[in-house]
Amino acid sequence: MKRVAASLALLAAACDAPQVRLGNAPDWSAVKADLARRVEEDQALRSEVMAAQPITLELAERLGAVDADNTAWMKDLITRHGWPTRARVGEKGAGDAWLLVQHADHDVEFQELCLALLRAAVEQGQASETNLAYLADRVALHRGRPQRYGTQFVERNGELVPYELEDPAQVDKWRAEVGLGPLAEYAERLRKR
């Protein structure tokens, strides 16, 4: 936990100064385009994975390599220049950045660091509350804690069910606060997929 706190402090300090000592600010329009390209590749590969049942070893390795490459790229970007906010990369670019972090499941510590940065961006109106909810739940799942918003599902007895909830009586209220519909509707959509 001390390692996470120390990493978070270093990363947060870097993000407070977007034009970090490591160089000039990037061309944010180029970053936006790179985010879009990476997400397009991510989504195409995930569609291929969903269509291939069972998933081949080659396909799983390709997905792992894409996720690892995107995570390394995001780490470099964030460490050097801060979180890609709406002001920097627009609404879609900010969502693309979130999606790449959401898929960095092999590096939960990094996801947790980004959760703090995303939370700060949301507080400044520079990121989506909905994306924050998804990442918060993803980190909770990986850390073995109950999720708040019910965005993460697991398979139990051949059925998709929400991962453990912090408070089932409050989940729909919390979901509404961040722009998500009722959990039952979300669950139904997931099961149909």
matplotlib code that plots the C-alpha trace (Angstrom):
import matplotlib.pyplot as plt

x = [0.0, 2.9, 4.2, 0.8, 0.7, 4.2, 3.5, 0.3, 2.1, 4.7, 2.1, -0.2, 2.7, 3.5, -0.2, -0.4, 2.1, 0.9, 4.0, 6.3, 10.0, 10.5, 9.7, 7.2, 3.5, 2.5, 0.5, -2.8, -4.5, -1.9, -2.5, -6.3, -5.7, -3.4, -6.0, -8.7, -6.4, -5.6, -9.2, -10.3, -7.7, -8.7, -12.4, -11.8, -9.8, -12.3, -15.1, -13.0, -12.6, -16.3, -17.0, -14.4, -15.8, -13.6, -10.9, -7.7, -4.3, -3.1, -6.1, -5.6, -1.9, -2.7, -5.2, -2.7, 0.0, -2.4, -3.4, 0.2, 1.2, -1.7, -0.9, 2.7, 1.8, -0.8, 1.7, 4.3, 1.7, 0.3, 3.6, 5.0, 1.9, -0.9, -4.4, -5.9, -8.8, -11.7, -9.9, -6.9, -8.4, -12.1, -15.0, -14.2, -10.5, -11.1, -13.4, -10.8, -8.1, -10.5, -11.2, -7.5, -7.1, -10.2, -8.6, -5.3, -6.5, -3.0, -1.8, -4.3, -1.9, -1.9, -5.7, -5.8, -3.5, -5.5, -8.7, -7.4, -6.5, -9.8, -11.6, -9.7, -10.6, -14.3, -14.2, -13.0, -15.6, -12.9, -14.0, -17.1, -18.7, -20.0, -16.4, -15.3, -18.0, -16.9, -13.2, -14.0, -16.0, -13.2, -10.6, -12.9, -13.4, -9.6, -8.9, -11.6, -13.8, -17.5, -18.4, -20.6, -22.3, -22.8, -20.9, -18.8, -20.3, -19.0, -20.2, -21.7, -23.3, -23.3, -25.1, -23.8, -24.5, -23.2, -20.0, -20.6, -22.4, -21.4, -25.1, -27.8, -30.5, -28.5, -27.1, -29.8, -29.5, -25.8, -26.1, -28.5, -26.1, -23.5, -25.8, -26.4, -29.8, -31.2, -29.0, -31.8, -31.9, -28.1, -28.0, -30.6, -28.7, -25.5, -27.2, -28.7, -25.2]
y = [0.0, 2.3, 1.7, 2.7, 5.9, 6.8, 6.2, 8.1, 11.1, 11.1, 10.8, 13.4, 15.8, 15.3, 15.8, 19.0, 20.4, 19.3, 20.6, 18.5, 18.9, 16.1, 18.2, 20.5, 19.8, 17.4, 18.2, 17.3, 16.9, 14.2, 12.6, 12.6, 10.9, 8.3, 7.6, 7.1, 4.8, 2.7, 2.4, 1.4, -1.4, -2.3, -2.5, -4.4, -7.0, -7.3, -7.9, -10.6, -12.2, -12.0, -13.7, -16.5, -19.1, -20.7, -18.0, -19.3, -18.9, -16.7, -14.3, -14.1, -13.3, -10.6, -9.1, -9.2, -7.5, -4.7, -4.1, -4.1, -1.7, 0.7, 0.6, 1.5, 4.3, 5.7, 5.5, 7.5, 10.1, 10.6, 10.6, 13.2, 15.4, 14.5, 13.1, 13.7, 15.9, 17.2, 20.5, 18.7, 16.0, 16.6, 14.5, 11.5, 11.6, 11.7, 8.7, 6.9, 7.5, 6.1, 3.0, 2.2, 2.4, 0.3, -2.4, -2.3, -5.2, -6.7, -3.5, -2.8, -0.5, 1.7, 1.6, 2.7, 5.6, 6.6, 6.4, 9.2, 11.3, 10.6, 11.6, 14.9, 15.5, 14.8, 17.3, 19.9, 19.0, 17.5, 13.9, 11.7, 10.7, 7.6, 6.6, 7.2, 4.8, 2.1, 2.4, 2.6, -0.6, -2.3, -1.4, -2.6, -5.9, -6.4, -5.4, -7.8, -5.0, -4.6, -2.3, 0.7, 1.1, -2.4, -2.1, -5.2, -8.6, -12.1, -15.5, -17.7, -21.1, -20.2, -16.9, -13.3, -11.6, -8.3, -8.7, -8.1, -4.8, -2.3, -1.6, -3.2, -0.9, 2.2, 1.0, 2.4, 5.8, 5.9, 4.8, 7.6, 10.1, 9.3, 9.0, 5.2, 3.6, 1.0, -2.1, -4.5, -2.9, -3.0, -6.6, -7.5, -5.8, -7.7, -11.0, -10.5, -9.8]
z = [0.0, 0.7, -2.8, -4.3, -2.1, -3.2, -6.9, -6.6, -5.0, -7.8, -10.6, -9.0, -8.7, -12.4, -13.3, -11.4, -13.8, -17.2, -18.9, -16.8, -16.6, -19.1, -22.0, -23.7, -23.8, -26.5, -29.6, -28.0, -31.4, -32.3, -28.9, -29.6, -33.0, -31.4, -28.7, -31.4, -33.4, -30.3, -29.2, -32.7, -32.7, -29.1, -30.0, -33.3, -31.4, -28.6, -31.2, -32.7, -29.3, -28.6, -32.0, -31.4, -29.0, -27.7, -27.8, -29.3, -27.6, -30.5, -30.1, -26.3, -26.8, -29.4, -26.9, -24.1, -26.3, -27.4, -23.8, -22.6, -25.4, -24.7, -21.0, -21.5, -23.9, -21.4, -18.5, -20.5, -21.5, -18.0, -16.3, -18.7, -19.4, -17.0, -17.6, -21.1, -20.1, -22.2, -22.6, -24.0, -26.2, -26.3, -25.0, -27.2, -26.6, -22.8, -23.2, -25.3, -22.6, -20.0, -22.1, -22.5, -18.7, -18.2, -20.2, -18.3, -16.0, -16.0, -14.1, -11.4, -9.6, -12.6, -12.9, -9.3, -9.9, -12.9, -10.8, -8.6, -11.6, -13.3, -10.0, -10.0, -13.6, -12.9, -10.0, -12.5, -15.1, -17.3, -17.4, -17.3, -14.0, -15.8, -16.8, -13.2, -11.9, -14.3, -13.4, -9.6, -9.9, -12.0, -9.4, -6.5, -8.3, -8.7, -5.1, -3.8, -2.5, -3.2, -6.1, -5.8, -9.2, -10.4, -13.6, -13.3, -13.8, -13.2, -14.3, -11.6, -12.4, -16.1, -15.6, -15.6, -12.3, -10.8, -8.8, -5.1, -4.4, -1.7, -1.0, -3.2, -1.8, -2.9, -6.2, -8.5, -6.7, -7.1, -10.7, -11.4, -9.9, -12.5, -15.5, -15.5, -15.8, -13.3, -12.6, -13.7, -17.2, -17.5, -16.5, -19.0, -21.8, -20.8, -20.7, -24.2, -25.6]

ax = plt.figure().add_subplot(projection="3d")
ax.plot(x, y, z, "-o")
ax.set_aspect("equal")
plt.show()
